[in-house]
Amino acid sequence: MSDKIKNDGRSELDPVQVRRSFEQAASAYDQAAVLQREVANRLLERLDYIRFRPARILDLGAGTGFCQQSLAHRYPGAEIHALDIALAMLLQARKKISWLRRLKQRDHFMNADVNALPYANSSMDMIVSNLTLQWCSDLRVVFSECQRVLKPGGMLLFTNFGPNTLKELRHCWSEIDDYSHVNQFSDMHDVGDTLLQSGFSDPVVDMEMITVTYKNVRNVMQDLKQIGAHNVTRGRHRGLTGKGHLQRLEQAYEAYRQQDRLPVSYEVIYGLAWRHDNSPGKNNQPAEIYISTDMIKK
């Protein structure tokens, strides 16, 4: 049985289940989201090489506010808008706002869908999104919305998961049944092409593999559930996963065990793109941008 994801609708995301999963995961999210914080730190470190002082920032898919807090520290004078599909996540994020920023009303929270951003055209200087795009069925829609909301000269900075993410888990499930058990992820090159098709300029897309190890499969499944990242495809099995299926999954996963640990692979895609718009009739002027040559790999 092949572990290749078939384009038959089974891997299409169920938006109702996506929202429900993150609503349920909000209270325990921070405890389990070790990888998400690591990826966020690696993403935001890229801002060290870019002299860019945004006045208004949109944290797209803000979750419990880790990126929001980091951005507030990096740009203390900026107004930050945190948007998430799950209200429970935003309530957790709001608890973390410092009294000073709360006093100055620099942080705003919006419970909304990334496919239809509730912001005016050309209203944001920067959009940052950490591992949110994996929950979007059509990247063209999201990127087009980001391009619309950004000011000319504005920057989009994001991470996403690539197709080799959870490859071990996908392969093991494929040996057990024909249901969709693992979400589908976009290829790095397709992400770059979609940025261009959506009107962005100078996209830079790269990737790295990160491996997280666990003692057993049950810990893997527990972590995925705690961060709301368990299977939310339309082709998932709607009933409870039986004990026999879990035992077979554990047996299949043992083939990957190394040094008494089970690996879980994540293909992390990093993306950066700009909105450059010099068309007639635009009142906003592109920001003056300086990029350090240290960012260019030789």
N, C-alpha and C positions, 0 to 999 in steps of 0.2 A: 504494500500500500504506500503510495507516494505521500511525502510530507509537504509537497508543493501546494500553496494556497490557490484554489481554483476561483476564478472570477464568476461564480454562480449565484452570488447574492448571500451566500452563507456567512461571508466575512464582513458584510456590511454592518456598520455600527448601529446599535439601537439607541437613539438619543434619549429616550425616556429612561432606559437602564443606566446610561452614562450619568445622568443627573442623580438618579437614585443612589448609585454606588458611591458617589462623592459626598452626598448628603450623609450617608451612613458612616463613611470613613472619617469624617471631619475630626471627631474627638480623639481618635487614635493615630491620626495621620502623622503628626510630628515625630512620634516615637519610632515609626517604621520607615519614614522617608529619608533614609541615609543616602541612598543613591541620588535622589532628587536634589538634595542639598549639595552634594558633591558636584553634580553636573551644573547646578546654578552657579556655584563658585567659579567653576572653570569658564562658564559663559561670561560672567560679569568681569572676570580678570581681563578679558579682551578690551574692556573699556579703558584699561590703563594706557593703551597705545593710541587712543583717539582723543584729541582735544576737542571736546564737544560738551557744551554746557546747556542742557535742555531745561526749559522753564516748565514744561508740562510733559509728564511721562505717563504712559498707559502700561500697566502690568497686566498682560493679557493671560487670563487663566491664573489668577494670583494665588489660588489655594489658600493656605493659612498664613500667607504673607511673608515668606522667607525672602523672596526677591524684593518685595516692597521695602522691607527693613534695610536690606543691603543698599538699595538705591537711595533711600532716605539718608543713609550715612554718607554715601558718596556725593550726593547732590542735596545738601541740607536746605537749600533755598527753593528746591523744585516742588511743584504741585504734583502729587502722584495719585493717579486714578487706578484703583484695583478692581478688576472685573473678573467675575467667576460665575459659572452656571449654577453652582451650589451655594445657597444662602448660608448653610451651616459653616462652610469653609470661610466665608467672609466674616462671619461673626467671630470666628477664632482669630482671624487676622486683625480685626478691629481692637481686640483686647491687647495687642502688642504695641499699639501706637503710644509713643512717649507723650507725657503731659504737655511738653512744649509744642510739639507738632499738633497735638490736639487743640491746644490753645490758639495756635496760628491757623488752624483749619486747612492744613496743607495736604491732608489725606482724605480721599473720597472713595466710596465703595459702591459698586454697581453690580447687581444681580442680573446678569443678562447673558445672551448667547453670542459667542464670538462670530457667528455667521451674520449677525445683524447688529453692528456696533451702534449704541445709542449716543453717538457723538457727531458734532457738526463736521463738515468738510474742513480739511486743513486746520485742525484744532490741536494736534499733538506734535511735539518736537521729536519724541522717541517712543517706540513701542518695544517692550521687552516681553518675551514669552518663553517660559521654561517648561518643556515637555507637555505642552497643551495641544499642539497640532496633531498629535497621535489620535486624539479623540474627535477629529474633524473628518467628515466623510469626503469633502471636496476642498482641497487646499486652494483652488482657484477662487472660491468664494471668500475664504478668510483673507487671503493675500490681497484681493481686490478691495475688501473693506479696510484693511490696514493702509493700503495705498491711498484710499479716499480720505481717511482720517488724518494721515500725516501731513504736516506742512511741507512745502517744497524745501528741500535740504534736510528733511527729517530722515531718521534712521530706524530700521527694523532690525532687531537682534533677537535670535531665537535658537532653541534647540528642539530636536525631534528624534524619534527613534527610527532606525532603518530596518530593513527586512531581515537582517540576521539577529535581531533582538528576540530573545527567548527561543532560539533555534533548537536547543536541546529539548525544551518542554514541548514544542510543536512536533518535533520528530517522534518523541515518545508517545504522545497522544495519537499520532497518525497510525501507530502500530496496534492501537486498541479499538478505535471506532472511526466512523466517517463524519462525526460532528465537528463543528468549528470550535476549538478550545482556546485558541490564541488569536489576539487581534492582528489585523493586517497593518503593515507599516510601509511607508513610502520610501522609494529609492532616492539616494542622495542626488543623482542626476535629474530625476523627475522633479525634485524640489527646486533645483536651480532653474530648470526650464519653466516651471510654473511661476516663479518669481518674475522672470522676464515677460511672460505672457500677461502677467497682472500689472505691468507697467513700471516695475522697479528697475533701477539702474545699478550697474556695477555689483552684481551679487557675488558674494564669496561664500562657497559652501565646502565644508570639509567634514571629516568624520574620524572617530576613533572607537576602538573596541574596549569596553570595560567589562570585567568579569567579577561577579559577586559570588562568593562561595557559601555553601550551607552544609549543615550536618546531615539533613535529610529532606526529602521531598515535601513533607508536611510543613516544614518551616518555610519552604519556598512558597507554597500555596497560601500560607497564613500571611506572609508579608505582602503578597500581591493583593490579598483581600483587604488588609489594613490600610493600604494606600489607595484603595478604590480601583486598582488596576487589574482586577480579575476579568474574566471573559464577559464582554458585553456585546458580542456579535449576534446578529439575528439567527445565525445557524447554530447557536449554542444549544445544548441539551437543556430543556426547560425543567426537568425534574432534578431531584437530588442525585449527586454522583454517588453510586453505590460503593460499598466497601470493597467489593471485588475489583471494580475499575481502579480504585486508588491503589490497591495492592499490585495490580498489573503495571500501573504507572511507576510505582516505586521500583519494581523489578526491572522495568525497561530503563529507568534512569541510572541504575547501578552501572551500566556500561560506560557512563561518563565519569565515574568517581575517580579522583586523583588525590593521593595523599590524604585519604580519608575525608575528602570534602567533595561536594557536588557543585559543579560550576553552573552559573546562570549568565549567559552572554547578553550584553546590551550593545548594540551598534548606535552610538550617539552621533547625531548629525548637528553641526553648528552652522548657522546661517547669518549673514549680514548683508543688508541691501539698503539702498538709498532711494528716496523719492526726489528726483530732479525734474523740475517742471518749469520751463522758461516760455511756455506758450503765452500768446497775447491775452490780455485781460486779467491776468493773475496779479493781485495786489501784494501777495506775500513774496518776499525775496528769499532766495536760498540762503541758508546760514553759511557762515564762513567756517570751513572744516579743515582741520589739519590732521593728517594721519602719519604717525611715526614710521620711519623705514624699518624700525625694529620688528614691525608686525609682518614684514615680508620675509618669508622663508627663502633662504639661499640654497 
